[in-house]
Amino acid sequence: MKHNDNHTFHFLSEIAKENTYRLLFPDAKAGMAIILLYEKLENGAFPDKFFKESDIHDALLKVSSVNLNNGQYHLKEQYNAIISDLQEYFLRYDEDKQQYSFKEYAYTFCRHAKETLKSFFDPTQIEVICTNLRDKLISCGTQEKVQEWFDLDFSAFKPRLKNQLDYLDKQIDQSVADLRENKRLSLQEGTILDTLRQIDERFEIVRSQNKELRTAFRATEEIRRLLNKYAEQYDSDEIHKGTDAAISFFQEMRHVLLLIDKRLDRIQPRIKQLFSNLNKPLFNVRIEKFLGYLIRNSTETNVEGRKELSLPDGIHPTITSHAVSNFTIVDRKSDLFPAKPKKRMVAVETPELKQKAFATTISQVFQQDDVTRWLGTIAEQLAEEKHVDLSDYFFRIIQEEKGDNTLGLAISVLYRAIKRYEQQQQYKVTINPAVTKSRQGIKTRLWQITIQQK
């Protein structure tokens, strides 16, 4: 059935309509008043969830800097205009009770702001969230429960984790902005040095919070293994898509944590160097001030016909005596104990020694060629059959290849193949400990390792 394009919702067009954006996101005074009323509702100040117009006026007055000397009537007109706008999305008026209540959008508006800011105060809460996510995933006994985990638990977790990372990034941005703002201040007052100390301490806190988040991510490794198990257990496109999206999300967040560490590694040493460089002239300035103070405030007095210098009040002269040390210098004659000459060893190069020296390198080069050849064979079979059992190739290499290090060659081929195809989204590498492979005459036993094209 063909859909009517006239009923398609265009978000940008709708919010661009006259006053729509302003009504959805009111100015600071109106928004703060709504938040103040929300806090009162949460604290039980309005048991029936209704409040009067005077309560709204009080909230607006509390968050406003309006001077009441301008006239109460003019102020009431302003507040009534604000209340009229808020009735579009935030407030509902009950004519019978002549009272107001919150619309659902007002609750959503306040809760989102509160949760966003609240999460900034406790970056380590992600550890609890990750653990709960893992426990709920473990308890999923059916395909429906796994899908419910994706739709409810994981969907709620993603924005909370992103808020944590945004907070760490914001801390760094704010520190850099503070540094740029304070670089114009007077060096003699020491303001910029105090700012540098605060910024350096803030960076250390951010680094420790970043490490705590990486520690909290340990539970996500188990989540990834469980998701792969469920994806293999349940033949469902939705489960597969959810698994790929979740794993990609965790990888992306780990990358963001790494970028934050790199930013700190770049900025923090520069802060410390700048702090050291600024400390030196500041020390010199303070010494210069001190000496100037002594010169201006010291006095000269006659004591028994001898002139003596009196320092200003509060500065006591300190007499320090240093004992002069007499060192006995003994000349050492260079030829008194002459060193015995050592015989210089001259390396003799022979064809046998050269061949022995390069034997290991040549062997490694040949082995790399063999690894490449076997990887090509695996790729050809995978392209034709969409499925490869790497365990069979392991024993096949040991049986077919000649040389002293066939086991090492087989291990290298498997390692390179697993690493190559694990990084490609269109392939799935599975290691099954429940199935072991072996060959007659070979002592090694191997878990089944397969590559499947999705």
VOPAGU-2260 file (C-alpha; in pm, 1 decimal, decimal comma):
REM VOPAGU-2260
SITE   aa  ch    i         X         Y         Z
SITE  MET   A    0       0,0       0,0       0,0
SITE  LYS   A    1     137,0     339,6     -95,7
SITE  HIS   A    2     179,7     586,2     187,7
SITE  ASN   A    3      63,6     942,0     155,5
SITE  ASP   A    4     364,2    1177,4     165,6
SITE  ASN   A    5     136,7    1453,1     298,7
SITE  HIS   A    6     131,4    1279,0     640,0
SITE  THR   A    7     511,9    1247,3     670,7
SITE  PHE   A    8     647,8    1418,5     983,0
SITE  HIS   A    9     932,9    1663,8     910,6
SITE  PHE   A   10    1102,6    1744,1    1240,8
SITE  LEU   A   11    1306,5    2045,0    1125,1
SITE  SER   A   12    1010,0    2200,9     944,2
SITE  GLU   A   13     784,0    2160,7    1246,8
SITE  ILE   A   14    1027,3    2305,4    1499,8
SITE  ALA   A   15    1112,1    2593,1    1264,3
SITE  LYS   A   16     750,7    2712,1    1269,1
SITE  GLU   A   17     689,5    3045,8    1440,0
SITE  ASN   A   18     758,5    3037,1    1817,4
SITE  THR   A   19     768,8    2652,5    1830,7
SITE  TYR   A   20    1136,0    2631,7    1928,2
SITE  ARG   A   21    1102,3    2912,2    2183,5
SITE  LEU   A   22     800,6    2744,8    2342,7
SITE  LEU   A   23     974,1    2406,1    2360,8
SITE  PHE   A   24    1291,9    2560,4    2505,0
SITE  PRO   A   25    1194,5    2871,8    2702,6
SITE  ASP   A   26    1441,3    3136,8    2819,1
SITE  ALA   A   27    1652,6    3083,4    3130,4
SITE  LYS   A   28    1414,0    3257,8    3372,2
SITE  ALA   A   29    1107,4    3056,3    3267,8
SITE  GLY   A   30    1304,5    2731,2    3249,3
SITE  MET   A   31    1454,7    2784,0    3596,2
SITE  ALA   A   32    1109,2    2855,9    3738,1
SITE  ILE   A   33     977,2    2529,2    3590,4
SITE  ILE   A   34    1271,0    2341,2    3746,9
SITE  LEU   A   35    1207,0    2509,5    4083,7
SITE  LEU   A   36     841,1    2398,9    4072,1
SITE  TYR   A   37     951,7    2048,3    3969,1
SITE  GLU   A   38    1180,1    2023,9    4272,3
SITE  LYS   A   39     893,0    2132,5    4498,2
SITE  LEU   A   40     669,5    1867,6    4340,5
SITE  GLU   A   41     935,4    1603,1    4399,3
SITE  ASN   A   42     979,8    1712,7    4761,4
SITE  GLY   A   43     603,9    1687,4    4831,4
SITE  ALA   A   44     529,0    2060,6    4855,7
SITE  PHE   A   45     221,3    2005,4    4635,8
SITE  PRO   A   46      69,2    1672,2    4749,8
SITE  ASP   A   47    -207,0    1669,8    4486,7
SITE  LYS   A   48      36,1    1779,6    4209,7
SITE  PHE   A   49    -154,1    2110,1    4166,7
SITE  PHE   A   50     -20,4    2459,5    4240,8
SITE  LYS   A   51    -154,0    2813,5    4221,8
SITE  GLU   A   52     -65,3    3102,3    3993,4
SITE  SER   A   53      93,1    3274,2    4293,0
SITE  ASP   A   54     331,3    2976,3    4326,4
SITE  ILE   A   55     445,0    3031,7    3966,6
SITE  HIS   A   56     490,9    3404,6    4037,8
SITE  ASP   A   57     698,5    3323,1    4346,7
SITE  ALA   A   58     915,3    3083,9    4144,7
SITE  LEU   A   59     970,9    3343,1    3870,3
SITE  LEU   A   60    1054,2    3607,6    4128,7
SITE  LYS   A   61    1300,5    3379,5    4305,8
SITE  VAL   A   62    1500,5    3305,1    3989,6
SITE  SER   A   63    1472,2    3662,1    3857,9
SITE  SER   A   64    1682,8    3969,3    3926,7
SITE  VAL   A   65    1396,2    4211,7    3856,4
SITE  ASN   A   66    1386,4    4517,6    4079,2
SITE  LEU   A   67    1044,2    4544,9    4246,9
SITE  ASN   A   68    1073,6    4924,9    4250,7
SITE  ASN   A   69     979,4    4918,7    3881,7
SITE  GLY   A   70     621,4    4844,5    3982,8
SITE  GLN   A   71     424,2    4535,1    4078,7
SITE  TYR   A   72     167,6    4578,8    3799,7
SITE  HIS   A   73     429,4    4581,7    3523,0
SITE  LEU   A   74     596,6    4277,0    3677,4
SITE  LYS   A   75     267,0    4085,7    3692,1
SITE  GLU   A   76     208,0    4156,4    3323,1
SITE  GLN   A   77     545,9    4005,2    3237,8
SITE  TYR   A   78     477,8    3695,2    3448,4
SITE  ASN   A   79     134,4    3642,9    3295,3
SITE  ALA   A   80     289,1    3653,1    2946,9
SITE  ILE   A   81     545,0    3391,3    3053,1
SITE  ILE   A   82     272,9    3167,2    3202,7
SITE  SER   A   83      70,4    3198,5    2882,0
SITE  ASP   A   84     367,2    3070,4    2678,1
SITE  LEU   A   85     438,1    2788,0    2923,2
SITE  GLN   A   86      80,1    2661,0    2887,7
SITE  GLU   A   87     165,6    2544,3    2534,7
SITE  TYR   A   88     388,4    2253,2    2640,8
SITE  PHE   A   89     465,9    2282,0    3014,0
SITE  LEU   A   90     160,0    2381,7    3216,7
SITE  ARG   A   91    -202,8    2263,7    3223,2
SITE  TYR   A   92    -472,4    2488,6    3374,2
SITE  ASP   A   93    -774,1    2346,9    3557,2
SITE  GLU   A   94   -1054,8    2601,8    3533,6
SITE  ASP   A   95   -1264,6    2430,5    3801,6
SITE  LYS   A   96    -986,4    2433,9    4060,4
SITE  GLN   A   97    -825,4    2747,1    3913,9
SITE  GLN   A   98    -489,9    2575,8    3960,7
SITE  TYR   A   99    -203,9    2456,5    3741,7
SITE  SER   A  100     -30,9    2118,6    3697,1
SITE  PHE   A  101     259,9    1986,8    3489,2
SITE  LYS   A  102     215,1    1839,6    3142,8
SITE  GLU   A  103     422,3    1529,5    3065,0
SITE  TYR   A  104     669,3    1734,9    2858,0
SITE  ALA   A  105     754,3    1941,0    3168,9
SITE  TYR   A  106     841,5    1624,2    3363,2
SITE  THR   A  107    1051,6    1494,7    3071,9
SITE  PHE   A  108    1225,4    1833,1    3036,5
SITE  CYS   A  109    1325,2    1846,1    3405,1
SITE  ARG   A  110    1412,1    1477,5    3444,4
SITE  HIS   A  111    1643,2    1478,9    3143,8
SITE  ALA   A  112    1829,6    1786,8    3269,2
SITE  LYS   A  113    1853,7    1643,0    3621,0
SITE  GLU   A  114    1976,8    1300,2    3509,9
SITE  THR   A  115    2233,2    1458,3    3275,9
SITE  LEU   A  116    2378,6    1680,0    3548,7
SITE  LYS   A  117    2345,2    1419,3    3823,2
SITE  SER   A  118    2548,6    1167,8    3625,9
SITE  PHE   A  119    2837,6    1417,0    3619,0
SITE  PHE   A  120    2881,1    1392,6    3994,9
SITE  ASP   A  121    2951,0    1017,4    4002,5
SITE  PRO   A  122    3148,9     885,9    3705,4
SITE  THR   A  123    3205,1     553,1    3882,6
SITE  GLN   A  124    2833,9     467,3    3870,5
SITE  ILE   A  125    2904,5     311,7    3528,0
SITE  GLU   A  126    3067,2      18,8    3710,3
SITE  VAL   A  127    2737,4     -56,9    3886,3
SITE  ILE   A  128    2542,0     -11,3    3562,4
SITE  CYS   A  129    2773,5    -246,4    3368,5
SITE  THR   A  130    2748,3    -510,7    3640,7
SITE  ASN   A  131    2367,7    -488,8    3643,2
SITE  LEU   A  132    2361,0    -511,6    3263,9
SITE  ARG   A  133    2572,6    -825,8    3275,2
SITE  ASP   A  134    2360,4    -986,7    3549,6
SITE  LYS   A  135    2035,3    -916,0    3363,9
SITE  LEU   A  136    2182,5   -1059,5    3043,2
SITE  ILE   A  137    2291,7   -1376,0    3226,3
SITE  SER   A  138    1937,2   -1425,6    3356,9
SITE  CYS   A  139    1784,3   -1410,1    3006,6
SITE  GLY   A  140    1644,4   -1758,7    2943,2
SITE  THR   A  141    1453,7   -1699,5    2621,3
SITE  GLN   A  142    1492,3   -1515,2    2293,2
SITE  GLU   A  143    1220,0   -1272,0    2401,2
SITE  LYS   A  144    1411,1   -1185,8    2720,6
SITE  VAL   A  145    1729,9   -1118,0    2522,0
SITE  GLN   A  146    1538,3    -887,8    2286,6
SITE  GLU   A  147    1383,9    -715,1    2588,8
SITE  TRP   A  148    1736,4    -661,7    2726,9
SITE  PHE   A  149    1832,4    -481,4    2404,3
SITE  ASP   A  150    1515,7    -269,2    2392,5
SITE  LEU   A  151    1500,1    -166,4    2758,7
SITE  ASP   A  152    1820,2    -218,4    2958,3
SITE  PHE   A  153    2085,0    -153,2    2694,2
SITE  SER   A  154    1894,5     137,5    2534,8
SITE  ALA   A  155    1874,8     310,8    2873,7
SITE  PHE   A  156    2242,7     243,7    2944,4
SITE  LYS   A  157    2387,0     398,8    2625,8
SITE  PRO   A  158    2302,2     767,0    2692,8
SITE  ARG   A  159    2418,5     739,8    3055,0
SITE  LEU   A  160    2759,9     614,8    2947,3
SITE  LYS   A  161    2787,7     882,6    2679,1
SITE  ASN   A  162    2706,0    1144,7    2943,9
SITE  GLN   A  163    3001,6    1020,8    3150,4
SITE  LEU   A  164    3241,3    1052,0    2857,8
SITE  ASP   A  165    3100,1    1391,6    2759,7
SITE  TYR   A  166    3161,7    1504,3    3117,1
SITE  LEU   A  167    3529,4    1405,0    3105,4
SITE  ASP   A  168    3573,0    1579,6    2770,7
SITE  LYS   A  169    3395,3    1887,3    2905,8
SITE  GLN   A  170    3630,2    1896,2    3206,5
SITE  ILE   A  171    3930,5    1914,9    2973,7
SITE  ASP   A  172    3766,2    2178,5    2750,4
SITE  GLN   A  173    3675,5    2389,1    3055,2
SITE  SER   A  174    4030,6    2364,5    3190,3
SITE  VAL   A  175    4178,2    2478,5    2859,1
SITE  ALA   A  176    3925,3    2765,6    2843,1
SITE  ASP   A  177    4017,4    2871,0    3198,6
SITE  LEU   A  178    4383,9    2871,0    3104,3
SITE  ARG   A  179    4322,2    3091,3    2798,9
SITE  GLU   A  180    4109,2    3329,4    3006,1
SITE  ASN   A  181    4369,8    3367,3    3282,0
SITE  LYS   A  182    4679,4    3402,2    3065,1
SITE  ARG   A  183    4612,1    3778,7    3040,2
SITE  LEU   A  184    4615,1    3829,6    3418,1
SITE  SER   A  185    4901,6    3986,9    3609,8
SITE  LEU   A  186    5191,8    3752,6    3668,0
SITE  GLN   A  187    5299,3    3944,2    3977,6
SITE  GLU   A  188    4973,8    3866,2    4150,9
SITE  GLY   A  189    5032,4    3495,3    4091,3
SITE  THR   A  190    4675,7    3443,9    3963,0
SITE  ILE   A  191    4776,3    3242,6    3657,6
SITE  LEU   A  192    4995,6    3015,1    3869,9
SITE  ASP   A  193    4704,8    2940,4    4102,4
SITE  THR   A  194    4492,9    2864,8    3796,0
SITE  LEU   A  195    4761,8    2633,0    3662,2
SITE  ARG   A  196    4768,1    2444,3    3991,4
SITE  GLN   A  197    4390,8    2403,5    3985,1
SITE  ILE   A  198    4392,6    2290,7    3620,2
SITE  ASP   A  199    4670,4    2039,5    3684,5
SITE  GLU   A  200    4477,8    1897,0    3982,1
SITE  ARG   A  201    4161,1    1881,9    3768,8
SITE  PHE   A  202    4347,1    1689,2    3498,2
SITE  GLU   A  203    4465,7    1437,4    3756,5
SITE  ILE   A  204    4103,7    1387,6    3867,6
SITE  VAL   A  205    3991,5    1341,5    3506,0
SITE  ARG   A  206    4268,8    1087,9    3447,7
SITE  SER   A  207    4169,3     889,2    3758,3
SITE  GLN   A  208    3801,8     896,9    3652,4
SITE  ASN   A  209    3902,3     779,0    3306,3
SITE  LYS   A  210    4088,9     485,3    3460,4
SITE  GLU   A  211    3785,2     403,1    3675,7
SITE  LEU   A  212    3567,0     393,4    3365,7
SITE  ARG   A  213    3810,1     158,4    3192,2
SITE  THR   A  214    3800,2     -64,6    3501,5
SITE  ALA   A  215    3419,7     -59,4    3490,2
SITE  PHE   A  216    3438,4    -176,2    3129,5
SITE  ARG   A  217    3567,2    -517,4    3240,2
SITE  ALA   A  218    3209,1    -638,8    3273,5
SITE  THR   A  219    3148,2    -551,3    2907,3
SITE  GLU   A  220    3389,1    -824,5    2797,3
SITE  GLU   A  221    3161,8   -1083,1    2956,6
SITE  ILE   A  222    2859,9    -906,5    2803,4
SITE  ARG   A  223    3023,5    -939,8    2460,2
SITE  ARG   A  224    3081,4   -1315,1    2509,4
SITE  LEU   A  225    2722,3   -1365,0    2626,6
SITE  LEU   A  226    2584,2   -1172,8    2328,3
SITE  ASN   A  227    2787,0   -1386,5    2086,9
SITE  LYS   A  228    2654,5   -1697,9    2258,8
SITE  TYR   A  229    2293,7   -1581,8    2231,9
SITE  ALA   A  230    2344,5   -1477,7    1868,5
SITE  GLU   A  231    2467,7   -1827,3    1793,7
SITE  GLN   A  232    2191,2   -1989,5    1998,6
SITE  TYR   A  233    1898,2   -1794,3    1852,2
SITE  ASP   A  234    1866,2   -1768,8    1473,9
SITE  SER   A  235    1717,0   -1419,5    1476,0
SITE  ASP   A  236    1808,0   -1119,8    1262,0
SITE  GLU   A  237    1704,8    -883,0    1542,4
SITE  ILE   A  238    1935,7   -1055,9    1792,4
SITE  HIS   A  239    2223,3   -1048,9    1542,0
SITE  LYS   A  240    2169,9    -679,6    1465,2
SITE  GLY   A  241    2146,4    -593,5    1834,0
SITE  THR   A  242    2464,4    -789,9    1909,6
SITE  ASP   A  243    2662,1    -616,2    1634,0
SITE  ALA   A  244    2533,7    -274,6    1744,7
SITE  ALA   A  245    2616,8    -337,9    2113,4
SITE  ILE   A  246    2968,4    -465,1    2041,0
SITE  SER   A  247    3033,8    -172,3    1805,2
SITE  PHE   A  248    2909,6      68,7    2073,8
SITE  PHE   A  249    3145,4     -73,7    2338,8
SITE  GLN   A  250    3437,1     -55,8    2093,7
SITE  GLU   A  251    3350,5     306,5    2012,4
SITE  MET   A  252    3336,0     401,2    2382,0
SITE  ARG   A  253    3671,7     235,4    2447,6
SITE  HIS   A  254    3814,8     440,1    2161,0
SITE  VAL   A  255    3675,6     760,5    2316,5
SITE  LEU   A  256    3838,2     672,1    2651,0
SITE  LEU   A  257    4167,8     623,0    2469,8
SITE  LEU   A  258    4132,4     962,0    2297,6
SITE  ILE   A  259    4070,1    1130,3    2634,8
SITE  ASP   A  260    4389,6     974,4    2768,8
SITE  LYS   A  261    4579,3    1097,1    2463,6
SITE  ARG   A  262    4445,5    1450,1    2513,5
SITE  LEU   A  263    4566,6    1445,0    2874,1
SITE  ASP   A  264    4904,4    1308,7    2765,4
SITE  ARG   A  265    4940,7    1601,2    2523,7
SITE  ILE   A  266    4815,8    1881,1    2750,7
SITE  GLN   A  267    4937,5    1788,5    3098,3
SITE  PRO   A  268    5315,0    1796,6    3027,0
SITE  ARG   A  269    5271,5    2139,9    2867,4
SITE  ILE   A  270    5088,7    2265,4    3177,2
SITE  LYS   A  271    5370,5    2141,5    3400,8
SITE  GLN   A  272    5633,7    2299,3    3175,2
SITE  LEU   A  273    5443,2    2629,5    3166,3
SITE  PHE   A  274    5406,3    2616,7    3543,7
SITE  SER   A  275    5782,6    2566,8    3582,0
SITE  ASN   A  276    5866,1    2848,0    3338,5
SITE  LEU   A  277    5628,9    3092,2    3507,4
SITE  ASN   A  278    5753,1    3004,9    3855,0
SITE  LYS   A  279    6105,2    3129,2    3777,4
SITE  PRO   A  280    6016,7    3489,8    3685,9
SITE  LEU   A  281    5766,3    3502,7    3970,7
SITE  PHE   A  282    6040,1    3402,4    4215,0
SITE  ASN   A  283    6264,9    3672,2    4069,7
SITE  VAL   A  284    5988,1    3931,9    4100,8
SITE  ARG   A  285    5931,8    3841,9    4466,3
SITE  ILE   A  286    6307,0    3862,4    4540,8
SITE  GLU   A  287    6321,2    4199,7    4368,9
SITE  LYS   A  288    6024,8    4324,2    4574,9
SITE  PHE   A  289    6184,9    4198,0    4894,2
SITE  LEU   A  290    6516,8    4367,8    4821,2
SITE  GLY   A  291    6336,1    4692,3    4733,4
SITE  TYR   A  292    6149,4    4674,6    5062,5
SITE  LEU   A  293    6477,6    4628,9    5253,0
SITE  ILE   A  294    6642,4    4923,4    5076,5
SITE  ARG   A  295    6350,2    5158,3    5135,1
SITE  ASN   A  296    6285,3    5066,1    5499,5
SITE  SER   A  297    6631,8    4987,6    5642,0
SITE  THR   A  298    6807,0    5254,2    5851,2
SITE  GLU   A  299    7168,1    5334,7    5936,5
SITE  THR   A  300    7265,8    5395,6    6302,8
SITE  ASN   A  301    7587,7    5487,0    6487,1
SITE  VAL   A  302    7695,4    5236,4    6750,4
SITE  GLU   A  303    8009,1    5343,6    6939,8
SITE  GLY   A  304    8131,6    5539,9    6642,6
SITE  ARG   A  305    8062,7    5252,6    6405,2
SITE  LYS   A  306    7785,3    5256,6    6145,7
SITE  GLU   A  307    7547,9    4962,5    6155,4
SITE  LEU   A  308    7252,0    4872,1    5935,6
SITE  SER   A  309    6915,6    4810,9    6103,4
SITE  LEU   A  310    6663,8    4604,3    5909,1
SITE  PRO   A  311    6289,5    4689,5    5908,9
SITE  ASP   A  312    6068,5    4568,2    6191,4
SITE  GLY   A  313    5977,3    4204,2    6164,7
SITE  ILE   A  314    6295,6    4103,7    5977,2
SITE  HIS   A  315    6563,2    3970,8    6210,5
SITE  PRO   A  316    6924,6    3959,5    6098,5
SITE  THR   A  317    7070,0    3611,7    6084,1
SITE  ILE   A  318    7442,8    3567,2    6131,8
SITE  THR   A  319    7573,2    3263,4    5956,2
SITE  SER   A  320    7936,1    3154,0    5989,0
SITE  HIS   A  321    8090,9    2905,4    5753,4
SITE  ALA   A  322    8399,7    2710,2    5854,6
SITE  VAL   A  323    8660,1    2725,0    5581,3
SITE  SER   A  324    8773,9    2377,2    5482,1
SITE  ASN   A  325    9132,5    2308,1    5386,6
SITE  PHE   A  326    9162,8    2037,4    5124,6
SITE  THR   A  327    9487,4    1855,7    5059,7
SITE  ILE   A  328    9538,0    1811,7    4687,8
SITE  VAL   A  329    9742,8    1511,9    4582,4
SITE  ASP   A  330    9861,5    1502,8    4223,4
SITE  ARG   A  331    9839,2    1164,4    4057,8
SITE  LYS   A  332   10107,1    1090,7    3807,9
SITE  SER   A  333    9963,6     943,0    3494,4
SITE  ASP   A  334   10255,1     703,7    3446,7
SITE  LEU   A  335   10268,7     577,7    3806,7
SITE  PHE   A  336   10046,7     275,4    3741,3
SITE  PRO   A  337   10034,3     242,0    3364,7
SITE  ALA   A  338    9747,3      30,2    3231,3
SITE  LYS   A  339    9846,4    -286,9    3051,6
SITE  PRO   A  340    9763,7    -274,6    2683,4
SITE  LYS   A  341    9490,0    -512,2    2577,8
SITE  LYS   A  342    9513,9    -716,9    2266,7
SITE  ARG   A  343    9260,0    -602,6    2008,5
SITE  MET   A  344    9036,5    -879,8    1887,9
SITE  VAL   A  345    8987,0    -884,7    1514,0
SITE  ALA   A  346    8679,0   -1070,3    1393,3
SITE  VAL   A  347    8755,2   -1311,6    1114,0
SITE  GLU   A  348    8469,8   -1347,7     865,6
SITE  THR   A  349    8428,9   -1681,2     690,6
SITE  PRO   A  350    8153,0   -1811,8     459,9
SITE  GLU   A  351    8052,0   -2063,6     728,9
SITE  LEU   A  352    8007,8   -1792,7     994,5
SITE  LYS   A  353    7811,8   -1571,9     754,5
SITE  GLN   A  354    7582,7   -1856,9     662,3
SITE  LYS   A  355    7523,8   -1937,6    1030,5
SITE  ALA   A  356    7453,4   -1572,2    1114,9
SITE  PHE   A  357    7193,0   -1534,1     841,5
SITE  ALA   A  358    7036,4   -1878,8     873,9
SITE  THR   A  359    6771,5   -1765,3    1123,9
SITE  THR   A  360    6672,4   -1459,8     919,7
SITE  ILE   A  361    6652,5   -1658,7     596,4
SITE  SER   A  362    6437,6   -1922,0     770,7
SITE  GLN   A  363    6196,6   -1651,4     894,3
SITE  VAL   A  364    6167,3   -1501,4     544,7
SITE  PHE   A  365    6086,7   -1840,7     393,7
SITE  GLN   A  366    5833,6   -1906,7     669,7
SITE  GLN   A  367    5658,6   -1575,7     593,8
SITE  ASP   A  368    5625,1   -1684,9     229,8
SITE  ASP   A  369    5472,4   -2014,6     343,8
SITE  VAL   A  370    5231,2   -1829,9     576,1
SITE  THR   A  371    5119,6   -1604,2     289,0
SITE  ARG   A  372    5069,9   -1904,6      61,2
SITE  TRP   A  373    4852,0   -2089,6     313,5
SITE  LEU   A  374    4649,8   -1773,9     389,0
SITE  GLY   A  375    4577,9   -1746,8      16,8
SITE  THR   A  376    4454,5   -2107,4      11,1
SITE  ILE   A  377    4224,7   -2036,9     307,6
SITE  ALA   A  378    4089,6   -1722,3     137,5
SITE  GLU   A  379    4012,5   -1913,3    -182,3
SITE  GLN   A  380    3818,5   -2183,9       3,0
SITE  LEU   A  381    3632,9   -1921,2     205,3
SITE  ALA   A  382    3531,1   -1736,5    -112,3
SITE  GLU   A  383    3399,4   -2056,8    -272,0
SITE  GLU   A  384    3241,1   -2241,0      22,5
SITE  LYS   A  385    3169,8   -1946,9     266,1
SITE  HIS   A  386    3302,7   -2169,2     547,8
SITE  VAL   A  387    3650,4   -2285,4     658,7
SITE  ASP   A  388    3758,6   -2516,9     941,6
SITE  LEU   A  389    4094,8   -2376,3    1053,9
SITE  SER   A  390    4155,2   -2679,9    1276,6
SITE  ASP   A  391    4182,1   -2904,3     968,9
SITE  TYR   A  392    4430,7   -2663,4     811,5
SITE  PHE   A  393    4643,8   -2678,3    1126,6
SITE  PHE   A  394    4696,7   -3055,6    1096,5
SITE  ARG   A  395    4719,1   -3037,8     716,9
SITE  ILE   A  396    5011,7   -2793,3     737,5
SITE  ILE   A  397    5197,6   -3016,8     984,7
SITE  GLN   A  398    5151,7   -3320,5     759,4
SITE  GLU   A  399    5224,8   -3157,3     422,2
SITE  GLU   A  400    5505,2   -2913,7     502,7
SITE  LYS   A  401    5867,0   -3017,4     538,5
SITE  GLY   A  402    6119,6   -2871,3     775,7
SITE  ASP   A  403    6208,4   -2847,4    1142,0
SITE  ASN   A  404    5942,2   -2591,0    1239,3
SITE  THR   A  405    5615,6   -2711,0    1083,2
SITE  LEU   A  406    5435,8   -2668,3    1418,1
SITE  GLY   A  407    5545,5   -2302,7    1436,3
SITE  LEU   A  408    5430,3   -2249,9    1077,1
SITE  ALA   A  409    5087,2   -2399,7    1153,2
SITE  ILE   A  410    5048,6   -2177,2    1461,0
SITE  SER   A  411    5148,6   -1866,0    1263,4
SITE  VAL   A  412    4894,5   -1941,4     987,9
SITE  LEU   A  413    4610,5   -1988,9    1240,5
SITE  TYR   A  414    4704,1   -1675,9    1434,5
SITE  ARG   A  415    4722,1   -1460,6    1120,5
SITE  ALA   A  416    4393,6   -1600,0     985,7
SITE  ILE   A  417    4204,3   -1542,0    1312,2
SITE  LYS   A  418    4340,8   -1188,5    1344,8
SITE  ARG   A  419    4258,2   -1101,5     982,1
SITE  TYR   A  420    3898,7   -1225,3     975,7
SITE  GLU   A  421    3804,6   -1112,2    1329,7
SITE  GLN   A  422    3858,1    -752,4    1216,6
SITE  GLN   A  423    3619,1    -785,0     920,5
SITE  GLN   A  424    3248,0    -738,7     984,9
SITE  GLN   A  425    3136,3    -980,0     710,7
SITE  TYR   A  426    3308,1   -1278,8     876,9
SITE  LYS   A  427    3252,4   -1457,5    1206,7
SITE  VAL   A  428    3532,5   -1649,3    1381,1
SITE  THR   A  429    3413,9   -1916,8    1625,4
SITE  ILE   A  430    3628,1   -2110,2    1875,6
SITE  ASN   A  431    3437,1   -2408,7    2018,1
SITE  PRO   A  432    3605,3   -2569,1    2325,0
SITE  ALA   A  433    3339,3   -2841,1    2327,8
SITE  VAL   A  434    3479,8   -2994,4    2005,7
SITE  THR   A  435    3846,6   -3097,1    1985,3
SITE  LYS   A  436    4035,4   -3204,4    1673,8
SITE  SER   A  437    4337,4   -3435,7    1643,5
SITE  ARG   A  438    4527,1   -3643,7    1385,2
SITE  GLN   A  439    4694,6   -3978,8    1407,2
SITE  GLY   A  440    5066,8   -3944,9    1464,4
SITE  ILE   A  441    5038,0   -3587,9    1595,4
SITE  LYS   A  442    5031,7   -3539,2    1971,5
SITE  THR   A  443    4874,3   -3193,8    1957,4
SITE  ARG   A  444    4499,0   -3159,9    2014,6
SITE  LEU   A  445    4313,5   -2846,3    1907,0
SITE  TRP   A  446    3975,7   -2684,2    1975,8
SITE  GLN   A  447    3757,4   -2647,2    1667,1
SITE  ILE   A  448    3814,3   -2307,4    1503,5
SITE  THR   A  449    3587,2   -2204,5    1214,7
SITE  ILE   A  450    3542,5   -1898,0     992,3
SITE  GLN   A  451    3192,5   -1834,6     857,9
SITE  GLN   A  452    3092,3   -1566,3     607,1
SITE  LYS   A  453    2783,8   -1385,2     737,5
